[in-house]
Amino acid sequence: MSELAVSEARNRLAEAIEMARTGEPVYVTRRGRRVAVLVDAASYDALVEGAEDALDRAELVAAHDSSAAANASSSSSDRFSINSESIESSTGAASS
């Protein structure tokens, strides 16, 4: 892992790019704090694809959980819904 100050990265950009292309990320710092990183384009593409896949999986799980919860709620209310007419007809009570 390499770190270069912004001014040094500017002066040694070709070298920094070459280091990144070999698979070594190059962190660019400003006042000692990391502000950017140079990585190989293929590595970046793989990171983005992995992040997108993780988001897709999370959305799929959330949709599945939401659907399952809605189905469970709907099923339980269907099983336990009893209206006064069905009680009266089963007991033989007349409505007034």
C-alpha positions in Angstrom: 0.0 0.0 0.0 1.4 3.4 -1.0 0.4 6.8 0.1 1.2 10.1 -1.7 0.4 13.6 -0.8 -1.7 15.4 -3.4 1.2 17.5 -4.5 3.5 14.4 -4.8 0.8 12.5 -6.6 0.5 15.4 -9.1 4.2 15.3 -9.7 4.4 11.5 -9.9 1.0 10.7 -11.5 2.4 8.3 -14.2 4.3 6.4 -11.5 1.2 6.3 -9.2 -1.0 5.0 -12.1 1.6 2.3 -12.8 1.6 1.2 -9.2 -2.2 1.1 -9.2 -2.2 -1.0 -12.4 0.0 -3.6 -10.8 -2.7 -4.2 -8.2 -1.4 -1.9 -5.4 -3.8 0.8 -4.4 -2.3 4.2 -4.0 -3.9 6.4 -1.4 -3.7 10.2 -2.0 -3.6 12.3 1.2 -4.2 15.9 2.0 -2.8 17.1 5.3 -2.1 13.5 6.4 -5.7 12.3 5.8 -6.7 10.0 3.0 -8.9 11.8 0.5 -8.7 9.5 -2.6 -7.4 6.2 -3.9 -6.0 5.1 -7.2 -6.9 1.6 -8.2 -6.6 -0.5 -11.3 -9.7 -0.2 -13.5 -10.4 -3.9 -13.4 -10.3 -3.9 -9.6 -12.6 -0.9 -9.5 -15.1 -2.6 -11.9 -15.0 -5.7 -9.7 -15.7 -3.7 -6.6 -18.6 -1.8 -8.2 -20.1 -5.1 -9.6 -19.8 -6.7 -6.2 -21.4 -3.7 -4.5 -24.3 -3.7 -7.0 -24.8 -7.5 -6.5 -24.9 -7.0 -2.7 -27.5 -4.3 -3.1 -29.6 -6.4 -5.4 -29.4 -9.3 -2.9 -30.4 -7.1 -0.1 -33.4 -5.7 -2.0 -34.5 -9.2 -3.0 -34.3 -10.3 0.7 -36.2 -7.2 1.8 -38.9 -7.7 -0.9 -39.2 -11.4 0.1 -39.5 -10.6 3.8 -42.0 -7.9 3.1 -44.1 -10.3 0.9 -43.9 -13.1 3.5 -45.0 -10.7 6.3 -47.9 -9.4 4.2 -49.0 -13.0 3.4 -48.7 -14.1 7.0 -50.8 -11.1 8.1 -53.4 -11.7 5.4 -53.7 -15.4 6.2 -54.1 -14.9 9.9 -56.8 -12.2 9.4 -58.6 -14.5 6.9 -58.6 -17.4 9.4 -59.9 -15.4 12.3 -62.4 -13.1 10.7 -65.9 -13.9 12.0 -68.8 -11.6 11.4 -72.0 -11.4 13.5 -74.1 -13.0 10.8 -72.1 -16.2 10.7 -72.4 -16.4 14.5 -76.1 -15.8 14.4 -76.7 -18.4 11.7 -74.7 -21.0 13.4 -76.4 -20.5 16.8 -79.9 -20.1 15.3 -80.3 -16.7 16.8 -82.5 -14.2 15.0 -81.4 -10.7 14.2 -83.7 -7.9 15.3 
